[in-house]
Amino acid sequence: MEENITAEIMCVVAEEARASYPPEIVHEVDSNCEADAGGSVERVVGWLAQWRVDHPSDELAALAAAGAAGR
């Protein structure tokens, strides 16, 4: 039952993300097993690495500062 509730919550979260953000920035990743989770982590790390290439370090610092201020 707990797995079904978790799955339902994740479906709602995914639907809300798709409704709230442009489709090109919403990505669903599988995590049904350990291999899926590892692949998903690698994918996100790759996105972050590319973002760092595409954006100057001063933007990264500003983003980090904004995130720290929101805590």
C-alpha positions in Angstrom: 0.0 0.0 0.0 2.9 2.4 0.9 4.4 1.9 -2.6 1.0 2.7 -4.2 0.7 5.9 -2.2 4.3 6.9 -3.1 3.6 6.2 -6.8 0.4 8.3 -6.7 2.2 11.2 -5.0 5.0 11.1 -7.6 2.4 11.1 -10.4 0.7 14.2 -9.0 4.1 15.9 -8.6 5.0 15.1 -12.3 1.6 16.4 -13.5 2.0 19.6 -11.5 5.6 20.1 -12.9 4.3 19.5 -16.5 1.5 22.0 -15.9 3.8 24.7 -14.3 6.9 24.6 -16.5 7.9 24.5 -20.1 8.1 21.0 -21.4 11.7 21.3 -22.4 12.8 21.7 -18.8 10.7 18.9 -17.2 12.4 15.6 -17.3 11.2 12.4 -15.6 13.7 9.9 -14.6 13.2 6.3 -13.5 14.2 5.0 -10.2 12.7 1.5 -10.1 16.0 -0.1 -9.1 19.5 0.8 -8.1 20.7 0.9 -11.7 18.0 3.4 -12.6 18.9 5.6 -9.7 22.5 5.6 -10.7 21.8 6.4 -14.3 19.5 9.2 -13.2 22.2 10.7 -11.0 24.7 10.5 -13.9 22.1 12.2 -16.2 21.6 15.1 -13.7 25.4 15.5 -13.2 25.8 15.7 -16.9 23.1 18.4 -17.1 24.8 20.4 -14.4 28.2 20.1 -16.1 26.7 21.4 -19.4 24.9 24.2 -17.5 28.2 25.3 -16.0 29.8 25.3 -19.5 26.9 27.3 -20.9 26.8 29.9 -18.0 29.6 32.1 -16.7 30.8 31.4 -13.2 29.4 34.7 -11.9 25.9 33.5 -12.8 26.6 30.3 -10.8 27.7 32.3 -7.8 24.6 34.5 -8.0 22.4 31.4 -8.2 24.2 29.8 -5.2 23.8 33.0 -3.2 20.1 33.2 -4.0 19.6 29.6 -3.0 21.5 30.2 0.3 19.4 33.3 1.0 16.2 31.2 0.5 17.1 28.7 3.2 
